[in-house]
Amino acid sequence: MKDIDKDIEFSKYYRLITPNEIDIDREDIFYRDKYNDIINYLKIMLTNHEESIVQSYDKFIQPKGAILINIMSGTDIDDYLKLISKNYHLNFYELNQKEIIKAPEEFINNFTSILESLPRIKDINIEEMNKNSEISQQGGSKTEKNRIKGIILINQENFPNIKLKEKSFLEHFIISFNNKKEIIKNGLILIWINNNIKEIEMNSRSIFEVFDLFVKIPLLDKIERETIFRNFSEKNPKIVFDIKTLVDLTKNWESRDLNVLIKIGIFKHYLNSELNDISNEITHILKDLIESGEFIPSISSNNQINPGSDSKNQNYDTKNPEILHKSIISDIQNQSISDFMLNQLYENAASQKYTELLIILDKLNKKEILEENDLIILSKYPFILNDNPQKAQINLEKAKKKIEQIKQAFGK
C-alpha cells in the first residue's frame, strides 16, 4: 500500500502522454542524418528477441535501455521522439518542470524511485493499442515483463538551473543509476537530452556505465538550412523571401528557430495591412528581425557551439570552384574503405541525398565542374568518389531499392 501511495505522490513529477494523444505528423519534422542513430537504437530495443543481433552478443552487450543525446537548443528533437512513440504505440513520459522547480532537492533525492514508478502509476491497456502495430507483430513472442511499453524523456534544456551540491542534473543521475538496469527491466527506454557538451566531457568516464549509446548531433549546415527555407517556400508559395540571404544570416541557427522566424515575419507583414496588396515579399522584414535583435535564436543562450558544417570547408578556396573541385576529390580518392562499410555508406547516402547525388554523379560523368553546394554535399559522402561515376550511380540505385524494401518491411 505504501508503494502505491508513493507512486501516486511521484506522479506529480511527470506527464504521461498516450500514443493517441500525440498530434504530430512526419511532415512536421526536419530529418537529419544523426536521427538515424536514434531510430536504429530504438528499433533494436523494441524488437529485441532471442534471435536478434544484440542477444547473440549478450556477453558483450547488455542493453540498459538508456541513450544520451547532445544537441543544441532550438531543434525539433522532442517532437521527433513523440512521433516515434506515436508510430510505435508507446507511452511517452516527460518531466513536469512546474512541479520540479518548486522543490528540486526533493525531486533529486527521489529521482531513482520516480523513474521506477513510471510503469506502475497508470494501468494503460497497451496490448489493445498494439495488437495491429508493427511492434506487436515483430515482438509477439516477448513476455509482458520484458516488452518495451514506453519512452521517458529528460530534456535538460527545460531544467537549466537544477544544480545541487555542485553537481549537475546529469551527474546526479549518473551517480544514482550507475550499474543499474531498472529502466529496461521496467519496460521503458530512457532518452536523456543534454545541451552542454562540457557536462558530458566532465562525466565521460561514467557515461557508458549508465547509457548504451551517446549520440552527438551537429548544428544544421548551410545546405540543411537552405532546405528548411525552401520547403517552407514550396508549401507556401504566396509568401516570398530570398533564401540565400536568410541562409547567410542564420549561421548556427536550429530548425525550430528558422520556422518561428518566418512565422513572426509573416505576422509582422500582415500588421502592415496597407502593404499586403502591393507585395508578399518579406525578406526585408526577416532581415530586420535578425539584425535588430527583435528575434533571438535559441543558440544565443548557449555558451557551447556544437560544431556545424558551415566551417568544414573553410580551408578551401570556395571562390575558385575548379581548385576546390580538384582539391577535395584528390584527397578523397586516396581513401580505402571495406566493401561492407561501403554498402552501409551508400544506403545512408541514398536515404538522405539520393537525388542530389545522382545529379552530382551525372556532372562528374560529363566532366563538368561542380558547384560549391555540390562539393559540400560530396564532403558528407566522400566515398562516392572511390568508384567511377557510372558504378557509383548503380550502387546508389541498389542502395535506394534496399532502403525501400526495409521501409516496406517496417510498414512505412
Contacts in CASP RR format, 6 or more apart in sequence:
PFRMAT RR
TARGET T0000
AUTHOR 0000-0000-0000
METHOD contacts of the structure
MODEL  1
MKDIDKDIEFSKYYRLITPNEIDIDREDIFYRDKYNDIINYLKIMLTNHE
ESIVQSYDKFIQPKGAILINIMSGTDIDDYLKLISKNYHLNFYELNQKEI
IKAPEEFINNFTSILESLPRIKDINIEEMNKNSEISQQGGSKTEKNRIKG
IILINQENFPNIKLKEKSFLEHFIISFNNKKEIIKNGLILIWINNNIKEI
EMNSRSIFEVFDLFVKIPLLDKIERETIFRNFSEKNPKIVFDIKTLVDLT
KNWESRDLNVLIKIGIFKHYLNSELNDISNEITHILKDLIESGEFIPSIS
SNNQINPGSDSKNQNYDTKNPEILHKSIISDIQNQSISDFMLNQLYENAA
SQKYTELLIILDKLNKKEILEENDLIILSKYPFILNDNPQKAQINLEKAK
KKIEQIKQAFGK
3 120 0 8 1.000
6 113 0 8 1.000
6 117 0 8 1.000
7 117 0 8 1.000
7 120 0 8 1.000
7 121 0 8 1.000
8 121 0 8 1.000
10 110 0 8 1.000
10 113 0 8 1.000
10 114 0 8 1.000
10 117 0 8 1.000
10 121 0 8 1.000
11 117 0 8 1.000
11 121 0 8 1.000
12 96 0 8 1.000
12 99 0 8 1.000
13 95 0 8 1.000
13 96 0 8 1.000
13 99 0 8 1.000
13 100 0 8 1.000
13 107 0 8 1.000
13 114 0 8 1.000
14 93 0 8 1.000
14 94 0 8 1.000
14 95 0 8 1.000
14 96 0 8 1.000
14 114 0 8 1.000
14 118 0 8 1.000
14 152 0 8 1.000
15 93 0 8 1.000
15 94 0 8 1.000
15 95 0 8 1.000
15 96 0 8 1.000
16 91 0 8 1.000
16 92 0 8 1.000
16 93 0 8 1.000
16 121 0 8 1.000
16 122 0 8 1.000
17 82 0 8 1.000
17 85 0 8 1.000
17 91 0 8 1.000
17 92 0 8 1.000
17 93 0 8 1.000
17 94 0 8 1.000
18 91 0 8 1.000
18 92 0 8 1.000
18 124 0 8 1.000
18 129 0 8 1.000
19 85 0 8 1.000
19 86 0 8 1.000
19 88 0 8 1.000
19 89 0 8 1.000
19 90 0 8 1.000
19 91 0 8 1.000
19 92 0 8 1.000
19 129 0 8 1.000
20 129 0 8 1.000
22 82 0 8 1.000
22 83 0 8 1.000
22 85 0 8 1.000
22 86 0 8 1.000
22 92 0 8 1.000
24 79 0 8 1.000
24 82 0 8 1.000
24 83 0 8 1.000
24 86 0 8 1.000
25 83 0 8 1.000
26 83 0 8 1.000
28 76 0 8 1.000
28 79 0 8 1.000
28 83 0 8 1.000
29 76 0 8 1.000
29 79 0 8 1.000
29 80 0 8 1.000
29 83 0 8 1.000
30 76 0 8 1.000
30 224 0 8 1.000
30 227 0 8 1.000
30 228 0 8 1.000
30 231 0 8 1.000
30 255 0 8 1.000
32 217 0 8 1.000
32 220 0 8 1.000
32 224 0 8 1.000
33 348 0 8 1.000
33 352 0 8 1.000
33 380 0 8 1.000
34 215 0 8 1.000
34 216 0 8 1.000
34 217 0 8 1.000
34 218 0 8 1.000
35 80 0 8 1.000
35 217 0 8 1.000
36 348 0 8 1.000
36 351 0 8 1.000
37 213 0 8 1.000
37 215 0 8 1.000
38 67 0 8 1.000
38 69 0 8 1.000
38 80 0 8 1.000
38 81 0 8 1.000
38 84 0 8 1.000
38 191 0 8 1.000
38 215 0 8 1.000
39 84 0 8 1.000
41 67 0 8 1.000
41 212 0 8 1.000
41 213 0 8 1.000
41 215 0 8 1.000
42 84 0 8 1.000
42 88 0 8 1.000
42 189 0 8 1.000
43 410 0 8 1.000
44 52 0 8 1.000
44 53 0 8 1.000
44 54 0 8 1.000
44 63 0 8 1.000
45 63 0 8 1.000
45 65 0 8 1.000
45 148 0 8 1.000
45 184 0 8 1.000
45 189 0 8 1.000
46 88 0 8 1.000
46 135 0 8 1.000
46 138 0 8 1.000
46 139 0 8 1.000
46 148 0 8 1.000
47 135 0 8 1.000
47 138 0 8 1.000
47 139 0 8 1.000
48 54 0 8 1.000
48 55 0 8 1.000
48 63 0 8 1.000
48 142 0 8 1.000
49 55 0 8 1.000
49 139 0 8 1.000
49 141 0 8 1.000
49 142 0 8 1.000
50 141 0 8 1.000
54 61 0 8 1.000
54 63 0 8 1.000
62 181 0 8 1.000
63 184 0 8 1.000
63 212 0 8 1.000
64 180 0 8 1.000
64 181 0 8 1.000
64 183 0 8 1.000
64 184 0 8 1.000
64 210 0 8 1.000
64 211 0 8 1.000
64 212 0 8 1.000
65 181 0 8 1.000
65 183 0 8 1.000
65 184 0 8 1.000
65 188 0 8 1.000
65 189 0 8 1.000
65 190 0 8 1.000
65 212 0 8 1.000
66 177 0 8 1.000
66 183 0 8 1.000
66 184 0 8 1.000
66 189 0 8 1.000
66 190 0 8 1.000
66 191 0 8 1.000
66 192 0 8 1.000
66 210 0 8 1.000
66 211 0 8 1.000
66 212 0 8 1.000
67 189 0 8 1.000
67 190 0 8 1.000
67 191 0 8 1.000
67 192 0 8 1.000
67 211 0 8 1.000
67 212 0 8 1.000
67 213 0 8 1.000
67 214 0 8 1.000
67 215 0 8 1.000
68 192 0 8 1.000
68 194 0 8 1.000
68 200 0 8 1.000
68 207 0 8 1.000
68 211 0 8 1.000
68 213 0 8 1.000
68 214 0 8 1.000
68 215 0 8 1.000
69 77 0 8 1.000
69 191 0 8 1.000
69 192 0 8 1.000
69 193 0 8 1.000
69 194 0 8 1.000
69 214 0 8 1.000
69 215 0 8 1.000
69 216 0 8 1.000
69 217 0 8 1.000
70 193 0 8 1.000
70 194 0 8 1.000
70 195 0 8 1.000
70 197 0 8 1.000
70 200 0 8 1.000
70 214 0 8 1.000
70 215 0 8 1.000
70 216 0 8 1.000
70 217 0 8 1.000
70 306 0 8 1.000
71 77 0 8 1.000
71 193 0 8 1.000
71 195 0 8 1.000
71 216 0 8 1.000
71 217 0 8 1.000
71 306 0 8 1.000
72 195 0 8 1.000
72 219 0 8 1.000
72 254 0 8 1.000
72 298 0 8 1.000
72 299 0 8 1.000
72 302 0 8 1.000
72 305 0 8 1.000
72 306 0 8 1.000
73 157 0 8 1.000
73 195 0 8 1.000
73 254 0 8 1.000
73 298 0 8 1.000
73 299 0 8 1.000
73 301 0 8 1.000
73 302 0 8 1.000
74 254 0 8 1.000
74 255 0 8 1.000
74 256 0 8 1.000
74 257 0 8 1.000
74 297 0 8 1.000
74 298 0 8 1.000
74 299 0 8 1.000
75 217 0 8 1.000
75 254 0 8 1.000
75 255 0 8 1.000
75 256 0 8 1.000
76 255 0 8 1.000
76 256 0 8 1.000
77 155 0 8 1.000
77 193 0 8 1.000
77 217 0 8 1.000
78 94 0 8 1.000
78 153 0 8 1.000
78 155 0 8 1.000
78 193 0 8 1.000
81 92 0 8 1.000
81 151 0 8 1.000
81 153 0 8 1.000
81 191 0 8 1.000
82 92 0 8 1.000
84 90 0 8 1.000
84 151 0 8 1.000
85 91 0 8 1.000
85 92 0 8 1.000
85 150 0 8 1.000
85 151 0 8 1.000
87 134 0 8 1.000
88 133 0 8 1.000
88 134 0 8 1.000
88 135 0 8 1.000
89 126 0 8 1.000
89 129 0 8 1.000
89 130 0 8 1.000
89 133 0 8 1.000
89 135 0 8 1.000
89 136 0 8 1.000
90 135 0 8 1.000
90 148 0 8 1.000
90 149 0 8 1.000
90 150 0 8 1.000
90 151 0 8 1.000
91 122 0 8 1.000
91 124 0 8 1.000
91 126 0 8 1.000
91 149 0 8 1.000
91 150 0 8 1.000
91 151 0 8 1.000
92 150 0 8 1.000
92 151 0 8 1.000
92 153 0 8 1.000
93 118 0 8 1.000
93 150 0 8 1.000
93 151 0 8 1.000
93 152 0 8 1.000
93 153 0 8 1.000
93 188 0 8 1.000
94 152 0 8 1.000
94 153 0 8 1.000
94 155 0 8 1.000
95 153 0 8 1.000
95 154 0 8 1.000
95 155 0 8 1.000
95 158 0 8 1.000
95 159 0 8 1.000
97 158 0 8 1.000
97 159 0 8 1.000
99 107 0 8 1.000
100 107 0 8 1.000
100 159 0 8 1.000
100 162 0 8 1.000
101 159 0 8 1.000
101 161 0 8 1.000
101 162 0 8 1.000
104 162 0 8 1.000
104 164 0 8 1.000
105 164 0 8 1.000
107 114 0 8 1.000
108 162 0 8 1.000
108 164 0 8 1.000
108 169 0 8 1.000
108 172 0 8 1.000
111 172 0 8 1.000
111 173 0 8 1.000
111 176 0 8 1.000
112 176 0 8 1.000
112 177 0 8 1.000
112 180 0 8 1.000
112 182 0 8 1.000
115 152 0 8 1.000
115 182 0 8 1.000
115 183 0 8 1.000
115 186 0 8 1.000
115 188 0 8 1.000
115 190 0 8 1.000
116 182 0 8 1.000
116 186 0 8 1.000
118 152 0 8 1.000
118 186 0 8 1.000
118 188 0 8 1.000
119 149 0 8 1.000
119 150 0 8 1.000
119 186 0 8 1.000
119 187 0 8 1.000
119 188 0 8 1.000
124 149 0 8 1.000
126 149 0 8 1.000
130 136 0 8 1.000
134 410 0 8 1.000
134 411 0 8 1.000
135 148 0 8 1.000
139 147 0 8 1.000
146 187 0 8 1.000
147 187 0 8 1.000
148 184 0 8 1.000
148 187 0 8 1.000
148 188 0 8 1.000
148 189 0 8 1.000
149 187 0 8 1.000
149 188 0 8 1.000
150 187 0 8 1.000
150 188 0 8 1.000
150 189 0 8 1.000
151 188 0 8 1.000
151 189 0 8 1.000
151 190 0 8 1.000
151 191 0 8 1.000
152 183 0 8 1.000
152 188 0 8 1.000
152 189 0 8 1.000
152 190 0 8 1.000
152 191 0 8 1.000
153 191 0 8 1.000
153 193 0 8 1.000
154 173 0 8 1.000
154 190 0 8 1.000
154 191 0 8 1.000
154 192 0 8 1.000
154 193 0 8 1.000
155 193 0 8 1.000
156 169 0 8 1.000
156 170 0 8 1.000
156 192 0 8 1.000
156 193 0 8 1.000
156 194 0 8 1.000
156 195 0 8 1.000
156 196 0 8 1.000
157 193 0 8 1.000
157 195 0 8 1.000
159 169 0 8 1.000
162 168 0 8 1.000
162 169 0 8 1.000
163 169 0 8 1.000
164 172 0 8 1.000
167 175 0 8 1.000
168 199 0 8 1.000
168 202 0 8 1.000
170 192 0 8 1.000
170 194 0 8 1.000
170 199 0 8 1.000
170 200 0 8 1.000
170 203 0 8 1.000
171 199 0 8 1.000
171 202 0 8 1.000
171 203 0 8 1.000
173 192 0 8 1.000
173 210 0 8 1.000
174 203 0 8 1.000
174 206 0 8 1.000
174 207 0 8 1.000
174 209 0 8 1.000
174 210 0 8 1.000
177 183 0 8 1.000
177 210 0 8 1.000
178 206 0 8 1.000
178 209 0 8 1.000
178 210 0 8 1.000
179 209 0 8 1.000
183 189 0 8 1.000
183 190 0 8 1.000
192 211 0 8 1.000
194 200 0 8 1.000
195 302 0 8 1.000
195 304 0 8 1.000
196 302 0 8 1.000
196 303 0 8 1.000
196 304 0 8 1.000
197 216 0 8 1.000
197 304 0 8 1.000
197 306 0 8 1.000
198 304 0 8 1.000
200 207 0 8 1.000
200 214 0 8 1.000
207 214 0 8 1.000
208 214 0 8 1.000
216 306 0 8 1.000
217 306 0 8 1.000
218 306 0 8 1.000
218 307 0 8 1.000
218 308 0 8 1.000
218 309 0 8 1.000
219 252 0 8 1.000
219 254 0 8 1.000
219 299 0 8 1.000
219 305 0 8 1.000
219 306 0 8 1.000
219 307 0 8 1.000
219 308 0 8 1.000
219 309 0 8 1.000
220 228 0 8 1.000
220 253 0 8 1.000
220 254 0 8 1.000
220 255 0 8 1.000
220 308 0 8 1.000
221 308 0 8 1.000
221 309 0 8 1.000
221 310 0 8 1.000
221 312 0 8 1.000
221 376 0 8 1.000
222 247 0 8 1.000
222 251 0 8 1.000
222 309 0 8 1.000
222 310 0 8 1.000
222 376 0 8 1.000
223 309 0 8 1.000
223 373 0 8 1.000
223 376 0 8 1.000
223 377 0 8 1.000
224 309 0 8 1.000
225 246 0 8 1.000
225 247 0 8 1.000
225 250 0 8 1.000
225 253 0 8 1.000
225 258 0 8 1.000
226 243 0 8 1.000
226 244 0 8 1.000
226 247 0 8 1.000
228 255 0 8 1.000
228 258 0 8 1.000
228 259 0 8 1.000
229 241 0 8 1.000
229 243 0 8 1.000
229 246 0 8 1.000
229 247 0 8 1.000
229 258 0 8 1.000
229 262 0 8 1.000
230 243 0 8 1.000
232 239 0 8 1.000
232 259 0 8 1.000
232 262 0 8 1.000
233 239 0 8 1.000
233 240 0 8 1.000
233 241 0 8 1.000
233 243 0 8 1.000
238 280 0 8 1.000
239 262 0 8 1.000
239 266 0 8 1.000
239 280 0 8 1.000
239 282 0 8 1.000
240 279 0 8 1.000
240 280 0 8 1.000
240 281 0 8 1.000
240 282 0 8 1.000
240 283 0 8 1.000
241 262 0 8 1.000
241 281 0 8 1.000
241 282 0 8 1.000
241 283 0 8 1.000
241 286 0 8 1.000
242 283 0 8 1.000
245 283 0 8 1.000
245 287 0 8 1.000
246 258 0 8 1.000
246 283 0 8 1.000
246 286 0 8 1.000
246 287 0 8 1.000
249 286 0 8 1.000
249 287 0 8 1.000
249 290 0 8 1.000
249 291 0 8 1.000
250 257 0 8 1.000
250 258 0 8 1.000
250 261 0 8 1.000
250 290 0 8 1.000
250 297 0 8 1.000
251 310 0 8 1.000
252 297 0 8 1.000
252 299 0 8 1.000
252 305 0 8 1.000
252 308 0 8 1.000
252 310 0 8 1.000
253 261 0 8 1.000
253 297 0 8 1.000
253 299 0 8 1.000
254 297 0 8 1.000
254 298 0 8 1.000
254 299 0 8 1.000
256 298 0 8 1.000
257 297 0 8 1.000
257 298 0 8 1.000
257 299 0 8 1.000
260 295 0 8 1.000
261 286 0 8 1.000
261 289 0 8 1.000
261 290 0 8 1.000
261 295 0 8 1.000
261 297 0 8 1.000
262 282 0 8 1.000
262 286 0 8 1.000
264 289 0 8 1.000
264 295 0 8 1.000
265 282 0 8 1.000
265 285 0 8 1.000
265 286 0 8 1.000
265 289 0 8 1.000
266 282 0 8 1.000
268 282 0 8 1.000
268 285 0 8 1.000
268 289 0 8 1.000
269 275 0 8 1.000
269 276 0 8 1.000
269 280 0 8 1.000
269 282 0 8 1.000
269 285 0 8 1.000
270 276 0 8 1.000
288 294 0 8 1.000
289 295 0 8 1.000
299 305 0 8 1.000
309 376 0 8 1.000
309 379 0 8 1.000
309 380 0 8 1.000
312 376 0 8 1.000
312 379 0 8 1.000
313 324 0 8 1.000
313 328 0 8 1.000
313 375 0 8 1.000
313 376 0 8 1.000
313 379 0 8 1.000
316 323 0 8 1.000
316 324 0 8 1.000
316 327 0 8 1.000
316 328 0 8 1.000
316 375 0 8 1.000
317 323 0 8 1.000
317 324 0 8 1.000
317 327 0 8 1.000
318 324 0 8 1.000
318 372 0 8 1.000
321 369 0 8 1.000
321 370 0 8 1.000
321 371 0 8 1.000
321 372 0 8 1.000
321 375 0 8 1.000
322 369 0 8 1.000
324 372 0 8 1.000
324 375 0 8 1.000
325 369 0 8 1.000
325 370 0 8 1.000
325 375 0 8 1.000
328 375 0 8 1.000
328 378 0 8 1.000
328 379 0 8 1.000
328 382 0 8 1.000
329 378 0 8 1.000
329 385 0 8 1.000
332 378 0 8 1.000
332 382 0 8 1.000
332 383 0 8 1.000
332 385 0 8 1.000
332 386 0 8 1.000
333 385 0 8 1.000
333 386 0 8 1.000
335 382 0 8 1.000
335 383 0 8 1.000
335 386 0 8 1.000
337 345 0 8 1.000
337 383 0 8 1.000
337 386 0 8 1.000
342 383 0 8 1.000
342 386 0 8 1.000
342 395 0 8 1.000
343 399 0 8 1.000
345 381 0 8 1.000
345 383 0 8 1.000
346 383 0 8 1.000
346 395 0 8 1.000
346 396 0 8 1.000
346 398 0 8 1.000
346 399 0 8 1.000
347 399 0 8 1.000
347 402 0 8 1.000
347 403 0 8 1.000
349 357 0 8 1.000
349 381 0 8 1.000
349 384 0 8 1.000
349 396 0 8 1.000
349 399 0 8 1.000
350 357 0 8 1.000
350 396 0 8 1.000
350 397 0 8 1.000
350 399 0 8 1.000
350 400 0 8 1.000
350 403 0 8 1.000
351 403 0 8 1.000
353 377 0 8 1.000
353 380 0 8 1.000
353 381 0 8 1.000
354 396 0 8 1.000
354 400 0 8 1.000
356 374 0 8 1.000
356 377 0 8 1.000
357 377 0 8 1.000
357 381 0 8 1.000
357 384 0 8 1.000
357 396 0 8 1.000
358 393 0 8 1.000
358 396 0 8 1.000
359 374 0 8 1.000
360 370 0 8 1.000
360 374 0 8 1.000
360 377 0 8 1.000
360 378 0 8 1.000
360 384 0 8 1.000
361 384 0 8 1.000
361 389 0 8 1.000
361 392 0 8 1.000
361 393 0 8 1.000
361 396 0 8 1.000
362 389 0 8 1.000
362 393 0 8 1.000
363 369 0 8 1.000
363 370 0 8 1.000
363 374 0 8 1.000
364 370 0 8 1.000
364 389 0 8 1.000
365 389 0 8 1.000
365 390 0 8 1.000
365 393 0 8 1.000
370 378 0 8 1.000
378 384 0 8 1.000
378 385 0 8 1.000
384 392 0 8 1.000
384 396 0 8 1.000
385 392 0 8 1.000
387 395 0 8 1.000
END
